[in-house]
């Protein structure tokens, strides 16, 4: 059974309504804590917080166009072993998809978490966000909400949305236990709350919200948004393919890379506990560099840059959810999201896989079928 | 100018293809010396990064070869390897690597003759493709 309810907004303020809704959930006996993005008191920035006392939800702001990190990693930290209580987590759709990938990789438990997703309005790159938010964070979030609901989905006040968000065809989470809907609802008037699983049903029943029907305009609005985003995405794919289709172009693409590996740290689905690129395997002997240099007369330092990126593509592209945190983390503005999504789209397609779609689909490289890819085997 | 002699890196599984290579040797069959064989316990352990490394270091071709279906010493490592090769064949061509440079074969322990044939064919094909661009240019 699906429960659909509506929450009316006071003074056109969705944040206040969301904060009250979260407080209601936290007060339930079943829920020990809530993981929610919150504006920090010391600086105008929004980070995930773990809250056990409902009186500390006054700065919760899941709509802010700030996406400092993919919180799937945090949710995985909280659920890698039973935590002794259930945690509710307010996540973006891409964070939920990354979380599902981590569950499949046995780095998180789905049972101990109640996934709540708010329709994603998109976000800026980290640097652009602090400029945008200025001194008044909550007010800027409401401005942003109205702007996106008004159909402006690529830029606002001179700041471009993050590429990952402009190309994202998953603005709404189908896998959350509870979905909070904004699209297709009257801006500034109401938001939708909908359960999508039994766990979600259970919680919404306890909250006793007024029943409603999902307005038909909602699905239309979502479809329109997805098709706009998809056409942006396809253009991005074409451009990126063109920019990376030879060794020379790849060298140009990554020439600013300083091997800091921030993209790997920020990536929610780069799943190795210890990355081989920071082990002793890559702590080459000094004479080795000399040999490499002597072979062609020149090598670029630090070495192994392309090796690192292509290996990462081979390792995690089938799990890439396109959240864009790799680009966010890059100190030298390499368009990583563009390349990783372009490749990930292809690699997921060949295995008929979609990262984060379902817990029932195994990661493609952990299974096989006997009668597939026969064209790959043999030499005639 | 002397004829182009390619470098081919081959990952052979211990139980089947490597044994076949041994057999080819003891049977005094000859095959091109362009192949550099690396023995692995199973093709299922050939991480894509081994293949990527070989290409970036200037290998003109990479051959991964294991047991025939049903013969894998570890039950299904060869099927898993097939998915990894498929994955690489999707990724590498985007960056200008000809996908013909990467091959997967299944050669049983008793197939020494077949192995020598495969080596000749593959070497010939790689010669026709010419040297890999990574051999000639700086790779970052």
Interface residues (C-beta under 8 A of the other chain):
Chain A: X241 X244 X245 X246 X247 X248 X249 X250 X251 X254 X255 X257 X276 X295 X296 X298 X299 X300 X305 X306 X307 X310 X311 X313 X314 X315 X317 X318 X342 X343 X346 X347 X350 X351 X364 X365 X368 X369 X370 X372 X373 X376 X377 X378 X379 X380
Chain B: X48 X49 X52 X53 X56 X58 X69 X76 X79 X80 X82 X83 X84 X85 X86 X87 X88 X89 X90 X91 X92 X94 X95 X96 X103 X104 X105 X106 X118 X121 X122 X125 X133 X134 X137 X138 X139 X140
